[in-house]
Amino acid sequence: MATKTHSHVFTHFSFTATRASHLSSRRYIRVSDRDSSRSFVISNVLSNPHQKLQQSSSQDGIGDALDRFDPDAASVSSSIKYHAEMTPSFAPEKFELPKAFYATAESVRDMLIVNWNATYKYYEKINVKQAYYLSMEFLQGRALLNSIGNLELSGAYAEALTKLGHKLEDVAKQEPDAALGNGGLGRLASCFLDSLATLNYPAWGYGLRYRYGLFKQLITKDGQEEVAESWLEMGSPWEIVRNDVSYPVKFYGEVISGPDGKKEWVGGEDITVVAYDVPIPGYKTKTTINLRLWSTKVASSEFDLKAYNAGEHAKAYEALKKAEKICYVLYPGDESHEGKTLRLKQQYTLCSASLQDIIAQFERRSGEAINWNNFAEKVAVQMNDTHPTLCIPELIRILMDLKGLSWTEAWNITQRTVAYTNHTVLPEALEKWSLNLLKELLPRHIEIIELIDKELIDTIIYKYGTEDLELLQEKFKEMRILDNIELPSSILELLVKPEESTIITLEADGEISEVEPEGQDSNISDTDKKIKVTFEPDLQLPKLVRMANLCVVSGHAVNGVAEIHSEIVKKEVFNEFYKLWPEKFQNKTNGVTPRRWIRFCNPELSKIITKWIGTEDWVLNTDKLAELRKFADNDKLQSEWKEAKRLAKEIVVSFIKDKTGYVVSPDAMFDIQVKRIHEYKRQLLNILGIVYRYKKMKEMSPEERVLKYVPRVCIFGGKAFATYVQAKRIVKFITDVGATINHDAEIGDLLKVVFVPDYNVSVAEVLIPGSELSQHISTAGMEASGTSNMKFAMNGCLLIGTLDGANVEIREEVGDENFFLFGAEAHEIADLRKERADGKFVPDPRFEEVKAFVRSGVFGANYDELMGSLEGNEGYGRADYFLVGKDFPSYVECQEQVDEAYRDQKKWTKMSILNTAGSFKFSSDRTIHQYAKDIWKIEPVALQ
């Protein structure tokens, strides 16, 4: 057949390649390429979790087929044309960019499915121990370039698309970012999946399929506005719905006991979860693992047709909407009771669906002889922060109520199976749920949590005894899972002491009161007197379930995500638990995948690295990046390095103009802070530093400005949660400052301020390669790790920051002289806050000057509330809790050092090279090896 192509029209597609026919009796798809005589069989081994797989030493020939399948540009072109014609979402007459993207992605997916099915058929065959990573977020980014890069098919696809009238990079831009995450938590999870696949570790990810994501951020004259994400409007070509992989999930109802004492959870509200699978390919390996996302629905019978026909439309689809809204939005607002209920439903849905699925896989792989004692030898469950905590009581519920195990057996299995990663030291982020809400929504689970709390209390008593009641009460107050809740009566009985004569009441606030019992004869001998001990909850305080405590008690491992963070976890956040179980606590410093974050997003710099190191092995073994150190002074390398940075900056210039309308100069230093907007991350410190810089510029002559200041483009990006008022004020302040400075003709290109809207992975892939200074300036001790600092350093960007999170380790590796350090240290923070509360803090005159300048109205709006948060000595939203004022002078002086260093471009370029060389430690591959060895106890399994 003839084909005719040009850039926007593609008619009469060739149908000579890649035809598919379903062999329904065996669930096979046979695909053949007539031009190359290649053929392979795709066996859907993931579609039925309950079906026992037939074992075959030859893996049904799939391994051989994989070896034979090595597409060239011609076969890729044929595959794209096939999908454009046979799996269309668009009219047939044209082959424009959106259609080109979907057809291209579907052709890539065909190849991923081959590797994917072979991977899991092999895992099933050898019954390997598998890790399961549960996370509320997976910030995947675009998948097309990453997938073909990992498959080593970038050249073939670029050539094929050129022949079809398009450029690969233009096609790739049509893909929306998957709206499944927001910040570092989700991006870390996605980096981990990439590394797990690349290193051939048997693992799955589990998450929720959010229809509207967190939100799409718009920047207007009023600051940030939120609208729903639209990433699923045209469907995702990467996901495969598994209609035969579904499970029931229950809310509300009641718990009843049978004659044998066995508990049953009945009644309530029932929904169904359905699996959507996304293949995750490894780099230069056949291993392709799975990200399973859950979507929620109810049976069609739940649609009330009678009510609908009676005009009661809302009533008719009430059950449907209740189920569907669970997966509408990531982190719905939780100011209201309804919002809190929805968040808890989301968390339980993730946990229940995933645990049911994990157990179904365990049972299938075990065959007829299921030995539950082996469960932890085949399954490792990692909780990414506290959001998946409910997998603990859910696993116990399934084992006890559905599988018939005893409490002791179920508790022992759970403790050996689950592990917990802590991502925050912020008290408000250590989740606490209302006891009443949990009782209402998950009545069986609260019973199980009470049993776990009782186990903890027994352990505390065994450790500390009952002689010192004040000490014991202190331990209970700090460590119990159930906060401000009565002790079990059996525990109170243990605390009865015959030798005492008074009633001692241990109050929730830690005070002990002694009362002589009424009517007690003081002549009664001590041996006849008893103590009555009560732990009365404070009626003024809520009754809460502390999820982080539940994780620590129930998991066999607890890890922080940077060395300083892990020390804070041990010494402060969970110190009492560390004293009890020091062997549980570990550090696993975060990492980022070098494939996405330098090899694919910064190809020019990657080529230079490969040239000077002499191999591309650094993409898999980042230790080799350290070899760049010996060339850091080489003039030729520095020249090439600067040229690569210049090209990346020019891309950023075009991007900024397209997204904001601002025109910036590539000759200026690109100074960037992109991350979630939060007071502790201190975007406010950054923008106040810029305002101070602007004020000083305005006070100078043009000649003085040029001598004093290096030209800068200050770039911000990040989302403020929709209900976080102060963070949204900061966004508006940044945009107002930018609007003023960017239109000041006197200043011109000497200073620009840009807020890039809707920051996401794809935006980061543009900005990071072109950045020269990156700001990681959180209040010391408050950032667990950070991962963007690693991405910037890997791309040769210098960092300015505090000794917080992974900054500490990055500075150690890149060298103190190649990191711009300022600010108070973590061990000083408590005393500095006390100094403030005592009214002893004296602000620097420069800080007072910049606040007054803001209040003068030069930036238009009234910022009294924002400036007011930096003033006073106490009170909610005041007293400068995040120490912006304290660190401001140190920050300003450090920025002067930055200017001085940048003027010496040879020195700056050397520092840039040494940052890339020193980033070798921060690959997620290294981190995953540590998790696999120390926590999950799994081994790499490559396809045979």
SULCOR-V524372 format. One record per pair of residues at least 12 apart in sequence whose ideal C-beta (glycine too) atoms are under 7 Angstrom apart, sorted by the first residue. I is the first residue (numbers start at 0). J is the second residue. If there is no record, write none. Layout:
BEGIN
[[I	J] [I	J]]
END
This chain:
BEGIN
[[0	13] [0	14] [0	15] [4	163] [4	164] [5	164] [6	164] [6	165] [7	93] [7	95] [8	93] [8	94] [9	83] [9	93] [9	94] [9	163] [9	164] [10	92] [12	80] [12	83] [12	84] [13	77] [13	80] [14	84] [15	33] [15	34] [15	77] [16	32] [16	33] [16	34] [16	74] [16	77] [16	78] [16	81] [17	30] [17	32] [17	77] [17	78] [17	81] [18	31] [26	42] [26	43] [26	46] [27	40] [27	41] [27	42] [28	41] [30	109] [32	74] [32	77] [34	73] [34	74] [34	77] [35	74] [37	67] [37	68] [39	64] [39	68] [39	113] [40	59] [40	60] [40	61] [40	64] [41	112] [41	113] [41	116] [42	59] [42	61] [42	116] [42	120] [43	116] [44	116] [44	119] [44	120] [44	123] [45	116] [45	119] [45	241] [45	276] [46	241] [46	243] [46	244] [47	243] [48	244] [48	356] [48	359] [48	360] [48	363] [49	359] [49	363] [51	363] [52	120] [52	123] [54	124] [58	117] [58	120] [58	121] [61	116] [61	117] [61	120] [62	117] [62	942] [62	943] [64	113] [65	113] [65	114] [65	117] [65	285] [68	113] [70	152] [70	155] [71	155] [72	155] [72	158] [72	159] [75	106] [75	155] [75	156] [75	159] [76	159] [76	162] [76	163] [78	106] [78	109] [79	102] [79	103] [79	106] [79	159] [79	163] [82	102] [82	105] [82	106] [83	98] [83	102] [86	105] [88	101] [88	233] [88	234] [94	163] [94	164] [96	165] [96	169] [96	170] [96	173] [97	173] [99	160] [99	165] [99	170] [100	170] [100	173] [100	174] [101	236] [103	143] [103	156] [103	160] [103	170] [104	143] [104	236] [104	237] [105	236] [107	143] [107	146] [107	147] [108	236] [108	237] [110	150] [111	146] [111	278] [111	280] [111	287] [112	278] [114	280] [114	285] [114	287] [115	278] [115	287] [115	289] [117	285] [117	942] [118	285] [118	286] [118	287] [118	288] [118	942] [121	942] [121	943] [122	201] [122	940] [123	364] [126	364] [127	201] [127	940] [128	376] [128	377] [128	379] [128	936] [128	937] [129	201] [129	202] [129	203] [129	378] [130	200] [130	201] [130	202] [130	379] [130	381] [130	935] [130	937] [131	203] [131	205] [131	353] [131	357] [131	378] [131	379] [131	380] [132	188] [132	191] [132	202] [132	204] [132	205] [132	381] [132	383] [133	205] [133	349] [133	353] [133	380] [133	381] [133	382] [133	383] [133	387] [133	390] [134	185] [134	188] [134	204] [134	206] [134	383] [135	206] [135	207] [135	349] [135	386] [136	179] [136	180] [136	181] [136	184] [136	185] [136	188] [136	329] [137	179] [137	180] [137	185] [137	188] [137	189] [137	204] [137	206] [137	290] [138	179] [138	180] [138	181] [138	185] [138	186] [138	189] [138	760] [139	177] [139	179] [139	189] [140	176] [140	595] [140	760] [140	761] [141	171] [141	174] [141	176] [141	761] [142	174] [142	237] [143	171] [143	174] [144	171] [144	599] [145	595] [145	599] [146	280] [148	594] [148	599] [149	280] [149	281] [149	282] [149	594] [150	280] [151	283] [175	230] [176	230] [176	759] [176	760] [176	761] [177	230] [177	235] [178	209] [178	211] [178	212] [178	213] [178	228] [178	230] [179	206] [179	209] [179	212] [181	213] [181	329] [181	675] [181	718] [182	674] [182	675] [183	785] [183	786] [184	383] [184	384] [184	422] [186	760] [186	786] [187	589] [187	786] [188	204] [188	383] [190	590] [190	591] [190	592] [190	923] [191	923] [191	927] [192	204] [192	279] [192	288] [192	290] [193	279] [193	592] [193	594] [193	595] [193	923] [194	592] [194	923] [194	924] [194	927] [195	288] [195	927] [196	279] [196	280] [196	281] [196	286] [196	287] [196	288] [197	281] [197	282] [197	284] [197	924] [198	924] [198	927] [198	928] [198	939] [199	281] [199	284] [199	286] [199	939] [199	940] [199	941] [200	927] [200	931] [200	937] [200	939] [201	937] [201	940] [202	288] [203	288] [203	289] [203	291] [204	290] [204	291] [205	291] [205	349] [205	353] [206	290] [206	292] [206	349] [207	292] [207	293] [207	326] [207	345] [207	348] [207	349] [208	275] [208	292] [208	293] [208	294] [208	326] [209	326] [209	327] [209	328] [209	329] [210	231] [210	326] [210	327] [211	227] [211	228] [211	327] [211	328] [212	228] [212	230] [212	329] [213	329] [213	330] [213	718] [214	226] [214	227] [214	228] [214	721] [215	227] [215	228] [215	757] [216	718] [216	756] [216	757] [217	756] [218	734] [218	754] [218	756] [221	731] [222	727] [222	730] [222	731] [222	734] [223	719] [223	727] [223	730] [225	721] [237	277] [238	275] [238	276] [238	277] [239	275] [239	276] [240	273] [240	275] [241	273] [241	274] [241	276] [242	273] [244	274] [245	271] [245	272] [245	273] [246	272] [246	352] [246	355] [246	356] [247	269] [247	271] [248	270] [248	272] [248	348] [248	351] [248	352] [249	264] [249	267] [249	269] [250	267] [250	268] [250	344] [250	440] [251	267] [251	268] [251	439] [251	440] [252	264] [252	265] [252	266] [252	267] [252	442] [253	265] [253	266] [253	442] [254	442] [254	443] [254	446] [261	400] [262	400] [262	443] [263	400] [264	400] [264	442] [264	443] [270	295] [270	296] [270	297] [270	322] [271	296] [271	297] [271	298] [272	293] [272	294] [272	295] [272	348] [272	352] [273	294] [273	296] [274	291] [274	293] [275	292] [275	294] [276	289] [276	291] [277	290] [277	292] [282	594] [282	618] [282	619] [284	941] [285	942] [286	941] [286	942] [293	348] [293	349] [293	352] [294	326] [295	322] [295	323] [295	325] [295	326] [295	348] [296	322] [296	323] [297	318] [297	319] [297	322] [301	318] [301	319] [302	315] [302	316] [302	319] [303	315] [324	341] [325	341] [325	344] [325	345] [325	348] [332	721] [332	722] [334	722] [339	436] [340	436] [340	440] [343	432] [343	436] [343	440] [346	386] [346	387] [346	389] [347	389] [347	441] [349	387] [350	387] [350	389] [350	390] [350	393] [351	393] [353	390] [354	390] [354	393] [354	394] [354	397] [357	378] [358	397] [361	374] [361	377] [361	378] [371	398] [371	402] [371	404] [371	408] [371	412] [374	412] [374	416] [375	412] [375	415] [375	416] [378	416] [379	416] [379	935] [379	936] [379	937] [380	416] [380	417] [381	418] [381	420] [382	417] [382	418] [382	419] [382	420] [382	550] [383	420] [384	420] [384	422] [385	429] [385	430] [385	546] [385	547] [385	550] [388	546] [388	549] [388	550] [389	444] [390	417] [391	413] [391	417] [391	549] [391	553] [392	444] [392	447] [392	448] [393	444] [394	413] [394	416] [395	409] [395	410] [395	413] [395	447] [396	443] [396	444] [396	447] [398	412] [406	450] [410	454] [413	553] [414	553] [414	555] [415	555] [417	553] [417	554] [418	554] [418	555] [418	556] [418	934] [419	550] [419	551] [419	554] [419	557] [420	558] [420	560] [421	557] [421	559] [421	568] [422	560] [422	783] [423	783] [424	564] [424	567] [424	572] [424	780] [424	781] [424	783] [425	679] [425	781] [429	547] [430	546] [430	547] [431	482] [431	543] [431	544] [431	545] [431	546] [432	543] [432	544] [432	546] [433	541] [433	543] [434	481] [434	484] [434	542] [434	543] [434	544] [435	542] [437	544] [448	480] [448	544] [448	549] [449	481] [451	480] [451	549] [451	552] [451	553] [452	479] [452	480] [452	481] [453	487] [455	478] [455	479] [455	480] [455	552] [456	475] [456	479] [456	490] [458	579] [459	474] [459	475] [459	478] [460	493] [462	579] [465	493] [465	494] [468	503] [468	505] [468	511] [468	532] [469	511] [472	505] [472	509] [472	534] [473	509] [474	575] [476	509] [477	575] [478	548] [478	575] [478	576] [480	544] [480	545] [480	548] [480	549] [480	552] [481	544] [482	543] [482	545] [483	507] [483	536] [483	537] [483	540] [483	541] [483	542] [483	543] [484	536] [484	542] [485	534] [485	536] [486	534] [491	532] [491	533] [494	532] [495	529] [495	530] [496	530] [497	526] [497	529] [498	525] [499	528] [499	530] [500	525] [500	528] [501	513] [501	514] [501	515] [501	530] [502	514] [502	516] [502	530] [502	531] [503	530] [503	532] [504	533] [504	535] [505	532] [505	534] [506	535] [507	535] [507	536] [507	537] [507	540] [508	537] [551	573] [551	576] [555	583] [556	583] [556	585] [556	934] [557	573] [557	583] [557	584] [558	585] [558	586] [558	587] [559	586] [559	783] [560	587] [560	588] [560	589] [560	783] [560	784] [561	588] [561	589] [561	783] [561	784] [561	804] [561	805] [561	808] [562	586] [562	588] [562	807] [562	808] [563	804] [563	807] [563	825] [564	783] [564	784] [564	804] [565	586] [567	780] [567	825] [568	584] [569	584] [585	933] [587	926] [587	929] [587	930] [588	784] [588	805] [588	808] [588	926] [589	784] [589	786] [589	805] [589	926] [590	789] [590	921] [590	922] [590	923] [590	925] [590	926] [591	786] [591	789] [591	790] [591	793] [591	921] [591	923] [592	923] [593	618] [593	621] [593	793] [593	922] [594	618] [596	790] [596	793] [597	793] [597	794] [598	618] [600	764] [600	767] [600	768] [601	647] [601	768] [601	794] [603	643] [603	646] [603	647] [604	643] [604	768] [604	794] [604	795] [607	639] [607	640] [607	643] [608	627] [611	627] [611	630] [611	636] [612	626] [612	627] [621	919] [621	922] [622	919] [624	915] [624	916] [624	918] [624	919] [625	916] [625	919] [627	912] [627	915] [627	916] [628	913] [628	916] [631	909] [631	912] [631	913] [632	909] [636	912] [637	905] [637	908] [637	909] [640	795] [640	908] [640	911] [640	912] [641	908] [644	795] [645	665] [647	768] [647	769] [648	665] [648	669] [648	769] [649	665] [650	765] [650	769] [651	669] [651	765] [651	766] [651	769] [652	665] [654	765] [655	753] [655	755] [658	755] [658	756] [659	753] [659	755] [661	741] [661	751] [661	753] [663	712] [663	751] [663	753] [664	710] [664	748] [666	710] [667	710] [667	711] [667	712] [667	748] [668	709] [668	710] [668	711] [668	771] [668	772] [668	901] [669	712] [669	714] [669	769] [669	770] [669	771] [670	711] [670	712] [670	713] [670	714] [670	772] [671	714] [671	766] [671	770] [671	773] [672	685] [672	715] [672	774] [673	715] [673	716] [673	717] [673	758] [673	763] [673	766] [673	787] [674	717] [674	787] [675	717] [675	718] [676	717] [676	718] [676	719] [676	726] [676	729] [676	730] [677	726] [678	725] [678	726] [678	881] [679	777] [679	778] [679	781] [679	881] [680	777] [681	776] [681	777] [681	778] [681	881] [681	883] [682	715] [682	729] [682	733] [683	729] [683	883] [684	776] [684	883] [684	886] [684	887] [684	890] [685	774] [685	776] [686	732] [686	733] [686	736] [687	849] [687	883] [687	887] [688	890] [688	891] [688	894] [689	713] [689	736] [689	752] [690	736] [690	849] [690	852] [690	853] [691	845] [691	849] [691	891] [692	708] [692	750] [693	740] [693	750] [694	849] [694	852] [696	708] [696	746] [696	749] [696	750] [704	749] [708	749] [708	898] [709	898] [709	901] [709	902] [710	748] [710	749] [711	750] [712	751] [712	753] [713	751] [713	752] [714	753] [714	755] [714	766] [715	733] [715	754] [716	754] [716	755] [716	758] [716	762] [717	758] [718	758] [725	868] [728	864] [728	865] [732	862] [732	865] [733	752] [733	754] [734	754] [735	858] [735	859] [735	860] [736	752] [736	858] [737	752] [737	753] [737	754] [739	857] [739	858] [740	752] [767	790] [767	791] [767	794] [768	794] [770	791] [770	796] [771	796] [771	797] [772	796] [772	797] [772	799] [772	897] [773	788] [773	791] [773	796] [773	798] [774	799] [774	800] [775	788] [775	798] [775	800] [775	806] [776	799] [776	800] [776	801] [776	890] [777	801] [777	803] [777	804] [778	828] [778	881] [778	882] [779	801] [779	802] [779	803] [779	822] [779	823] [779	824] [779	825] [779	828] [780	803] [780	825] [780	828] [781	803] [782	803] [782	804] [783	804] [784	804] [784	805] [785	804] [785	805] [788	805] [788	806] [788	809] [789	805] [789	809] [789	918] [789	921] [792	809] [792	813] [792	914] [792	917] [792	918] [793	915] [793	918] [793	921] [794	915] [795	911] [795	912] [795	914] [795	915] [796	914] [797	817] [797	819] [797	910] [797	911] [797	914] [798	818] [798	819] [799	819] [799	893] [799	897] [801	821] [801	822] [802	820] [802	824] [802	825] [803	825] [808	920] [812	917] [812	920] [813	913] [813	914] [813	917] [814	913] [814	917] [817	910] [817	913] [817	914] [819	893] [819	896] [819	897] [821	886] [821	889] [821	890] [821	893] [822	886] [822	889] [822	890] [823	882] [823	885] [823	886] [831	882] [831	885] [835	872] [835	878] [835	879] [836	872] [836	873] [836	878] [838	872] [842	884] [843	887] [843	888] [845	887] [845	888] [845	891] [846	884] [846	887] [846	888] [850	866] [850	869] [853	866] [854	866] [869	883] [869	884]]
END
